[in-house]
Amino acid sequence: MKRKQAYINQRDKAKSTVKGKQLSNAHMAHYNATTRDPEANAFYHSTSWHKARELAFAKAMGVCECCGKAIGLDGKRGYVDHIVAYKVGTKEQSLSQTNLWLLCPECHAIKTRLEESIKEQSNGVNKLKHISREWWQKAIKERIK
């Protein structure tokens, strides 16, 4: 546990330096170019997504909509997340404010892991299309440390 905390502290300190920010940006650019599919990459760099994301952040007033933690006070950014994941939802859902919510890094990580495990189940993609905000809130809160 001490090693993990030391790693996290070192990683966060590195991100606060100019060189650390450059490395982080380079990593994100590499991820976008090699891992993320081109359609999703184009969507997440579109003006319409940036506007929808800013509106969702403003509506949540910088507070995680799952655990209620204020976002940004500890230097960590929040995530405007799709309740019904972008890859399984419709084009209308991808920009709908009713399908977007603001999550802190911890809640977002938990939701992402849950999505991956559900996706691996039989008929998992169909299940993901029908999970509500309330179900996600309950499932995430059960897993918060």
Secondary structure, DSSP 8 states (H G I E B T S, - for coil): -HHHHHHHHHHHHHHTSHHHHHHHHHHHHHHHHHTS-HHHHHHHTSHHHHHHHHHHHHHHTTB-TTT--BSSTTS---EEEESS-TTTS-HHHHH-GGGEEEE-HHHHHHHHHHHHHHHHSTTHHHHHHT--HHHHHHHHHHH--
